[in-house]
């Protein structure tokens, strides 16, 4: 399990560590019967990650990985790092690339521990997301290019400046930071398991989950192993202009998707899948599909109109994929998606304030 690998060196599970943070709180699992009726399936459950204190699921991965990296570098426990009375000596700077939410989480981790952060952002990131990162005290570096170019710029800056790179993507399947990021996301699956047991809802048969580099999808595939009912289909949904996970699954390795990667689902604008995430998605038999721009743009309004939470095209991308699948008899047949199916969605973020 991702969580067990993340537990070994510092003795804290991701959920234990995050409970130490004032910015952590579980999110609700919402039943959406009107949405299920509209789409002709038995039930839909949505995990509302927009209710995280930082407004997205990224808070789990970036905060968890950032704090653990600082603890390893300083030889201190995370609990010690979070105690303002124990702040003796300078800590390394945390560096990362982001489309917005991961950078906010890394900036939050740095502030919690009394460290500095530097976040590299592609130039498509809107000003409201930049403002939230700056408000956490981080330095922002704009990169004239795509998210993948920001990833390379952040890695270079970390090597040259002796900073700690808090990446959520890379090639090394054993990279401890990327493992920690995905372990943080795995807290979502841990919460879902508990909420299913408490609520008495039948286990979902299908998970439709969005992907940028694939970290969330991989964490859900791993964390929900054995918790889904047959056919236990894990469907990764991407923007059609940035379908890097589908390309990687088809090739059996990370490949770079060409083009500008422009999409209304800004958080999914990634041209290369994460190597560690890809390995888990292959292991768990995940499939991938692309959602059109029209489908992505329509999904937040459709979700809200049928009792779901407010979100963005990125946050509702799983729903965009589900709608496209229900509209396609061939795709529904391939995914064994029918009126008896019980679907789980992850609504990954709230709209910008």
C-alpha positions in Angstrom: 0.0 0.0 0.0 1.1 3.6 -0.6 0.3 4.4 3.0 2.5 1.6 4.4 5.5 2.7 2.3 5.0 6.3 3.5 4.9 5.2 7.1 8.2 3.5 7.4 10.8 6.2 7.9 9.0 8.7 10.1 6.6 6.4 11.9 3.4 8.4 11.0 0.7 7.4 8.6 -0.6 10.1 6.3 -3.8 10.4 8.2 -2.0 10.6 11.5 0.4 13.3 10.2 -2.4 15.3 8.6 -4.4 15.3 11.8 -1.6 17.3 13.4 -2.3 20.1 10.9 -4.8 22.8 11.6 -5.7 22.9 7.9 -6.9 19.2 7.8 -10.5 18.0 8.0 -12.3 15.1 6.4 -14.7 15.8 3.5 -18.2 14.5 2.9 -19.3 11.6 0.7 -22.6 12.8 -0.9 -25.4 10.7 -2.4 -26.7 12.3 -5.6 -30.0 10.4 -6.5 -31.2 13.1 -9.0 -27.9 12.9 -10.9 -28.0 9.1 -10.9 -31.6 9.2 -12.3 -30.6 11.7 -15.0 -27.8 9.5 -16.1 -29.6 6.2 -15.9 -27.5 4.5 -13.2 -28.5 3.0 -9.9 -26.6 5.5 -7.7 -23.9 8.1 -7.7 -21.7 9.1 -4.7 -19.5 12.1 -4.9 -16.5 12.8 -2.6 -16.5 16.6 -2.2 -12.9 17.6 -2.0 -13.7 21.2 -2.5 -14.5 21.1 1.2 -10.8 20.7 2.1 -9.6 23.7 4.0 -7.4 24.7 1.0 -10.2 24.0 -1.4 -8.9 20.9 -3.2 -7.6 17.4 -2.7 -4.1 18.7 -3.4 -3.9 19.9 0.2 -3.5 16.3 1.2 -0.5 15.5 -1.0 1.4 18.7 -1.0 1.1 19.3 2.8 2.0 15.7 3.6 5.0 15.5 1.3 6.3 18.9 2.1 6.2 18.3 5.9 7.8 14.9 5.6 10.6 16.2 3.3 11.4 19.0 5.9 11.3 16.4 8.7 13.7 14.1 6.8 16.1 17.0 6.0 16.1 18.4 9.6 16.1 15.1 11.4 13.0 16.2 13.4 9.5 14.8 13.7 6.7 16.5 11.9 5.1 17.2 15.3 8.2 19.0 16.4 8.3 21.0 13.1 4.7 22.1 13.7 5.4 23.5 17.2 6.3 27.2 16.9 8.3 26.9 20.2 10.8 24.5 18.6 11.8 26.7 15.6 15.6 26.8 16.0 17.7 27.0 12.8 16.8 27.6 9.2 14.9 25.0 7.2 15.5 24.3 3.5 13.2 26.0 1.0 10.5 23.9 -0.6 10.3 24.2 -4.4 7.6 22.8 -6.7 5.9 23.2 -10.0 2.1 23.6 -10.1 -1.0 24.5 -12.0 -2.1 26.2 -8.8 -3.4 23.8 -6.2 -0.3 21.7 -5.5 1.7 24.9 -5.2 -0.8 26.3 -2.6 -0.5 23.1 -0.6 3.3 23.2 -0.7 3.3 26.8 0.3 0.9 25.9 3.2 3.3 23.2 4.3 6.2 25.6 4.3 4.3 28.2 6.3 3.2 25.6 8.9 6.8 24.6 9.5 8.3 28.1 9.4 10.1 27.4 6.1 10.1 29.2 2.7 8.6 28.1 -0.5 9.1 28.8 -4.2 6.4 27.8 -6.7 6.9 27.6 -10.5 3.7 28.3 -12.4 3.0 28.1 -16.2 1.8 31.3 -17.6 -1.7 30.0 -18.1 -2.4 30.0 -14.3 -5.0 32.7 -13.5 -4.3 35.5 -11.2 -6.7 34.4 -8.5 -4.7 31.1 -8.0 -1.5 33.0 -7.9 -2.8 35.4 -5.3 -3.7 32.5 -3.0 -0.2 31.1 -3.2 1.3 34.5 -2.5 -1.0 34.9 0.5 0.7 31.9 2.0 4.1 33.7 1.9 5.5 31.8 -1.1 7.6 33.2 -3.9 6.0 32.7 -7.3 8.1 32.2 -10.5 6.1 32.5 -13.8 7.3 30.1 -16.6 6.6 31.0 -20.2 5.4 27.6 -21.3 3.4 24.6 -20.2 3.1 22.8 -16.9 5.7 20.3 -18.0 8.2 23.1 -18.6 7.4 24.5 -15.1 8.2 21.0 -13.8 11.6 21.1 -15.4 12.3 24.6 -14.2 11.5 23.7 -10.6 13.7 20.6 -10.7 16.6 22.7 -12.1 16.1 25.4 -9.4 16.1 22.8 -6.7 19.3 21.2 -7.9 21.1 24.5 -8.3 19.8 26.1 -5.0 20.0 23.1 -2.7 16.3 23.3 -2.0 13.9 20.4 -1.5 11.9 19.6 -4.6 8.3 18.6 -3.7 7.2 17.1 -7.1 4.0 15.4 -7.7 5.3 13.8 -10.9 8.5 12.2 -12.1 10.0 9.0 -13.6 11.4 7.2 -10.6 8.7 4.8 -9.2 10.5 4.9 -5.8 10.8 8.7 -5.5 10.0 9.2 -1.8 8.4 12.6 -2.3 6.1 11.5 -5.1 5.2 8.4 -3.0 4.4 10.8 -0.1 2.2 13.0 -2.4 0.2 10.0 -3.5 0.0 8.6 0.1 -1.5 11.9 1.1 -4.2 11.5 -1.6 -4.8 8.0 -0.3 -6.4 9.6 2.8 -9.4 10.2 0.5 -9.8 6.5 -0.1 -9.4 5.8 3.6 -12.2 8.3 4.3 -14.4 6.8 1.6 -14.0 3.3 3.0 -15.0 4.5 6.5 -17.9 6.5 5.1 -19.3 3.6 3.0 -19.2 1.4 6.1 -20.9 4.1 8.3 -23.6 5.0 5.7 -24.6 1.5 4.6 -24.2 2.5 0.9 -23.6 -0.5 -1.4 -20.0 -0.5 -2.7 -19.5 1.4 -6.0 -19.0 -0.6 -9.1 -17.3 2.2 -11.1 -14.9 4.9 -10.2 -14.7 7.8 -12.7 -11.7 9.9 -11.6 -9.9 12.8 -13.4 -6.2 12.9 -14.1 -3.5 15.4 -14.8 -0.4 13.4 -14.2 -2.4 10.5 -12.7 -1.4 10.8 -9.0 -4.9 11.0 -7.6 -6.3 8.3 -9.9 -3.4 6.0 -8.9 -4.0 6.7 -5.2 -7.7 5.9 -5.5 -7.0 2.7 -7.5 -4.6 1.6 -4.7 -6.6 2.8 -1.8 -9.9 1.4 -2.9 -8.5 -2.0 -3.8 -11.1 -4.6 -2.6 -13.6 -1.9 -1.7 -15.3 -1.7 -5.2 -17.9 -4.3 -6.3 -17.6 -6.1 -9.7 -16.7 -5.0 -12.3 -14.6 -2.7 -10.1 -13.9 -0.5 -13.1 -11.4 2.4 -12.6 -11.9 4.9 -15.4 -9.4 7.7 -15.7 -10.9 10.8 -17.4 -8.7 13.4 -19.1 -9.0 16.5 -21.3 -8.8 15.4 -24.9 -6.0 18.0 -25.5 -3.9 16.7 -22.6 -4.5 12.9 -22.5 -1.1 11.9 -21.2 -2.3 9.0 -19.0 -4.2 7.4 -21.9 -1.0 7.7 -24.0 1.1 6.2 -21.3 -1.3 3.3 -20.6 -1.3 2.5 -24.4 2.5 2.6 -24.6 3.2 1.0 -21.3 5.5 3.8 -20.4 5.5 7.6 -19.9 5.3 9.4 -23.2 5.0 13.1 -23.9 1.8 14.3 -25.4 2.5 17.0 -28.0 0.7 20.3 -28.4 -0.2 23.4 -26.3 -2.2 21.3 -23.7 -4.7 24.1 -23.5 -8.0 23.1 -21.8 -10.7 24.6 -19.7 -9.8 22.0 -17.1 -6.7 23.9 -16.1 -5.6 21.4 -13.4 -5.5 18.6 -16.0 -3.2 20.5 -18.4 -0.3 18.0 -18.3 1.7 16.5 -21.1 3.5 13.6 -19.3 2.1 11.1 -16.8 3.8 10.4 -13.5 5.9 7.2 -13.6 4.9 6.1 -10.1 1.3 6.7 -10.8 1.4 4.9 -14.2 2.8 1.8 -12.5 -0.1 1.7 -10.1 -2.7 2.3 -12.7 -1.3 -0.5 -14.8 -1.2 -2.8 -11.8 -4.9 -2.1 -11.0 -6.1 -2.5 -14.6 -7.3 1.1 -15.0 -8.6 2.3 -18.4 -8.6 5.9 -19.7 -10.9 8.1 -21.7 -10.9 11.7 -23.0 -13.6 14.2 -22.4 -14.2 16.9 -25.0 -14.0 20.6 -24.1 -17.7 21.0 -24.5 -18.3 18.1 -22.0 -15.8 19.6 -19.5 -17.4 23.0 -19.7 -20.9 21.7 -19.2 -20.1 19.3 -16.3 -20.0 21.8 -13.4 -23.4 23.3 -14.2 -24.9 19.8 -14.7 -23.6 18.7 -11.4 -24.9 21.7 -9.6 -28.3 21.5 -11.2 -28.7 17.9 -10.0 -27.8 18.4 -6.3 -24.0 18.3 -6.5 -21.4 20.8 -5.1 -20.1 23.8 -7.0 -16.8 23.1 -8.8 -14.8 23.8 -11.9 -14.3 21.9 -15.2 -11.3 20.2 -13.6 -13.3 19.3 -10.5 -16.2 17.8 -12.5 -14.1 16.0 -15.2 -15.0 12.6 -13.8 -18.7 13.5 -14.3 -17.9 14.7 -17.9 -16.4 11.3 -18.5 -19.4 9.5 -17.0 -21.9 11.5 -19.1 -19.9 10.8 -22.3 -19.8 7.0 -21.4 -23.6 6.9 -20.9 -24.1 8.7 -24.2 -22.0 6.0 -26.0 -23.5 2.5 -26.2 -20.1 1.1 -27.2 -18.3 2.8 -24.4 -20.9 1.8 -21.9 -20.7 -1.8 -23.0 -16.9 -1.7 -22.8 -17.0 -0.4 -19.2 -20.0 -2.7 -18.2 -21.8 0.5 -17.3 -25.6 0.0 -17.2 -28.7 0.9 -15.1 -27.5 -1.3 -12.2 -24.1 0.5 -11.9 -23.1 2.4 -8.8 -20.7 5.2 -9.6 -18.2 7.0 -7.4 -17.0 10.5 -8.4 -14.2 12.6 -6.9 -15.2 16.3 -7.1 -11.6 17.6 -6.7 -11.9 21.3 -6.0 -14.1 24.3 -5.2 -14.4 27.2 -7.6 -11.9 30.1 -7.1 -13.3 32.7 -4.7 
